[in-house]
Amino acid sequence: MTYKVARRIAVGVVGTTVVLLGVALLILPGPALIVIPAGLAILALEFAWARRWLRIARERSQQALELIGVGKRARTQSRKLSSS
């Protein structure tokens, strides 16, 4: 087994374990919304599909933050309003 294959397997096992722990934390008390993206970030080190999922999750979380008024655009607008 080569180094690349061993690394890919190790990243896959660790990343999948973290994602599954995050999914369990959706039901159990814990920070699931932090653990799941962390697992995807680990998987994204080796897998293109995980990079895409992580990018989509990042975009959707940014949209949700903007919707409730906490996102980057909302902060920029509030700074403009307060400096006027």
Secondary structure as UniProt FT lines:
FT   HELIX           3..27
FT   HELIX           32..43
FT   TURN            44..46
FT   HELIX           48..67
FT   TURN            68..69
FT   HELIX           72..83
//
